[in-house]
Amino acid sequence: MSFWTATQDGVRLRLKVRPQARRAGIEGVVADRDGEALAISVTAAPEDGKANTAVIALLAKALDVAKSTISVTHGAAARRKTIHVAGDDATLAVALESWREAPP
Protein backbone atom coordinates (compact mmCIF):
# COMPACT_ATOMS: atom_id res chain seq x y z
CA MET A 1 0.00 0.00 0.00
CA SER A 2 1.42 3.39 -1.03
CA PHE A 3 2.10 6.14 1.50
CA TRP A 4 -0.38 8.39 -0.33
CA THR A 5 -3.89 7.93 -1.67
CA ALA A 6 -5.90 10.26 -3.92
CA THR A 7 -9.15 11.60 -2.48
CA GLN A 8 -11.96 13.66 -4.02
CA ASP A 9 -10.37 16.91 -2.91
CA GLY A 10 -6.67 16.15 -2.58
CA VAL A 11 -4.50 13.39 -1.14
CA ARG A 12 -4.19 11.45 2.10
CA LEU A 13 -0.69 10.75 3.43
CA ARG A 14 0.44 8.11 5.91
CA LEU A 15 3.28 9.44 8.04
CA LYS A 16 5.73 8.08 10.55
CA VAL A 17 6.85 11.11 12.58
CA ARG A 18 9.95 11.40 14.74
CA PRO A 19 9.57 14.38 17.10
CA GLN A 20 12.46 16.03 18.95
CA ALA A 21 14.92 15.12 16.21
CA ARG A 22 18.19 16.99 15.78
CA ARG A 23 17.17 18.09 12.28
CA ALA A 24 13.81 18.55 10.65
CA GLY A 25 13.19 17.03 7.27
CA ILE A 26 11.42 14.55 5.07
CA GLU A 27 13.50 11.40 5.19
CA GLY A 28 11.71 9.39 2.52
CA VAL A 29 9.43 6.42 2.11
CA VAL A 30 9.80 3.62 4.67
CA ALA A 31 8.14 0.25 5.21
CA ASP A 32 5.42 0.31 7.85
CA ARG A 33 3.12 -2.31 9.31
CA ASP A 34 0.35 -1.29 6.89
CA GLY A 35 2.53 -0.83 3.81
CA GLU A 36 4.47 2.36 3.19
CA ALA A 37 4.73 5.55 5.21
CA LEU A 38 6.52 8.83 4.69
CA ALA A 39 9.15 9.32 7.40
CA ILE A 40 9.35 12.87 8.74
CA SER A 41 11.53 14.30 11.50
CA VAL A 42 10.72 17.51 13.35
CA THR A 43 12.61 19.29 16.08
CA ALA A 44 9.44 20.19 17.99
CA ALA A 45 8.40 18.31 21.11
CA PRO A 46 5.30 16.11 20.99
CA GLU A 47 3.32 18.29 23.37
CA ASP A 48 0.41 20.70 22.91
CA GLY A 49 0.31 20.01 19.17
CA LYS A 50 3.76 21.48 18.55
CA ALA A 51 5.00 18.47 16.57
CA ASN A 52 1.81 18.44 14.45
CA THR A 53 2.25 22.13 13.68
CA ALA A 54 5.85 21.49 12.66
CA VAL A 55 4.84 18.57 10.42
CA ILE A 56 2.19 20.71 8.70
CA ALA A 57 4.67 23.56 8.15
CA LEU A 58 7.29 21.17 6.74
CA LEU A 59 4.83 19.52 4.35
CA ALA A 60 3.35 22.85 3.25
CA LYS A 61 6.77 24.16 2.32
CA ALA A 62 7.80 20.95 0.54
CA LEU A 63 4.55 20.75 -1.43
CA ASP A 64 4.33 24.51 -2.00
CA VAL A 65 0.81 24.73 -0.58
CA ALA A 66 -0.77 26.83 2.15
CA LYS A 67 -0.62 25.40 5.68
CA SER A 68 -4.39 25.79 5.87
CA THR A 69 -4.81 23.09 3.19
CA ILE A 70 -3.20 20.47 5.45
CA SER A 71 -4.90 18.78 8.39
CA VAL A 72 -4.22 15.83 10.69
CA THR A 73 -7.12 13.41 10.26
CA HIS A 74 -5.91 10.51 12.46
CA GLY A 75 -3.20 10.05 15.06
CA ALA A 76 -2.89 13.60 16.34
CA ALA A 77 -1.25 12.28 19.53
CA ALA A 78 0.63 9.39 17.88
CA ARG A 79 3.79 9.01 15.83
CA ARG A 80 1.83 7.34 13.03
CA LYS A 81 -0.43 9.95 11.48
CA THR A 82 -2.78 10.36 8.58
CA ILE A 83 -2.69 13.78 6.96
CA HIS A 84 -5.05 15.24 4.38
CA VAL A 85 -3.75 17.76 1.85
CA ALA A 86 -6.46 19.59 -0.09
CA GLY A 87 -5.70 20.47 -3.69
CA ASP A 88 -5.33 18.99 -7.14
CA ASP A 89 -4.55 15.32 -6.58
CA ALA A 90 -2.71 14.95 -9.91
CA THR A 91 -0.33 17.82 -9.15
CA LEU A 92 0.26 16.60 -5.60
CA ALA A 93 0.81 13.04 -6.85
CA VAL A 94 3.66 14.14 -9.12
CA ALA A 95 5.45 15.78 -6.20
CA LEU A 96 4.83 12.88 -3.82
CA GLU A 97 6.04 10.23 -6.27
CA SER A 98 9.22 12.21 -6.88
CA TRP A 99 9.97 11.88 -3.13
CA ARG A 100 10.45 8.13 -3.57
CA GLU A 101 13.71 8.81 -5.42
CA ALA A 102 14.82 12.03 -3.75
CA PRO A 103 13.01 13.43 -0.69
CA PRO A 104 12.91 17.25 -0.60
C-alpha positions in Angstrom: 0.0 0.0 0.0 1.4 3.4 -1.0 2.1 6.1 1.5 -0.4 8.4 -0.3 -3.9 7.9 -1.7 -5.9 10.3 -3.9 -9.2 11.6 -2.5 -12.0 13.7 -4.0 -10.4 16.9 -2.9 -6.7 16.1 -2.6 -4.5 13.4 -1.1 -4.2 11.4 2.1 -0.7 10.7 3.4 0.4 8.1 5.9 3.3 9.4 8.0 5.7 8.1 10.6 6.9 11.1 12.6 9.9 11.4 14.7 9.6 14.4 17.1 12.5 16.0 19.0 14.9 15.1 16.2 18.2 17.0 15.8 17.2 18.1 12.3 13.8 18.6 10.7 13.2 17.0 7.3 11.4 14.5 5.1 13.5 11.4 5.2 11.7 9.4 2.5 9.4 6.4 2.1 9.8 3.6 4.7 8.1 0.3 5.2 5.4 0.3 7.8 3.1 -2.3 9.3 0.3 -1.3 6.9 2.5 -0.8 3.8 4.5 2.4 3.2 4.7 5.5 5.2 6.5 8.8 4.7 9.2 9.3 7.4 9.4 12.9 8.7 11.5 14.3 11.5 10.7 17.5 13.4 12.6 19.3 16.1 9.4 20.2 18.0 8.4 18.3 21.1 5.3 16.1 21.0 3.3 18.3 23.4 0.4 20.7 22.9 0.3 20.0 19.2 3.8 21.5 18.6 5.0 18.5 16.6 1.8 18.4 14.5 2.2 22.1 13.7 5.9 21.5 12.7 4.8 18.6 10.4 2.2 20.7 8.7 4.7 23.6 8.1 7.3 21.2 6.7 4.8 19.5 4.3 3.4 22.9 3.3 6.8 24.2 2.3 7.8 20.9 0.5 4.5 20.7 -1.4 4.3 24.5 -2.0 0.8 24.7 -0.6 -0.8 26.8 2.2 -0.6 25.4 5.7 -4.4 25.8 5.9 -4.8 23.1 3.2 -3.2 20.5 5.4 -4.9 18.8 8.4 -4.2 15.8 10.7 -7.1 13.4 10.3 -5.9 10.5 12.5 -3.2 10.0 15.1 -2.9 13.6 16.3 -1.3 12.3 19.5 0.6 9.4 17.9 3.8 9.0 15.8 1.8 7.3 13.0 -0.4 9.9 11.5 -2.8 10.4 8.6 -2.7 13.8 7.0 -5.1 15.2 4.4 -3.7 17.8 1.8 -6.5 19.6 -0.1 -5.7 20.5 -3.7 -5.3 19.0 -7.1 -4.5 15.3 -6.6 -2.7 14.9 -9.9 -0.3 17.8 -9.1 0.3 16.6 -5.6 0.8 13.0 -6.8 3.7 14.1 -9.1 5.4 15.8 -6.2 4.8 12.9 -3.8 6.0 10.2 -6.3 9.2 12.2 -6.9 10.0 11.9 -3.1 10.4 8.1 -3.6 13.7 8.8 -5.4 14.8 12.0 -3.7 13.0 13.4 -0.7 12.9 17.2 -0.6 
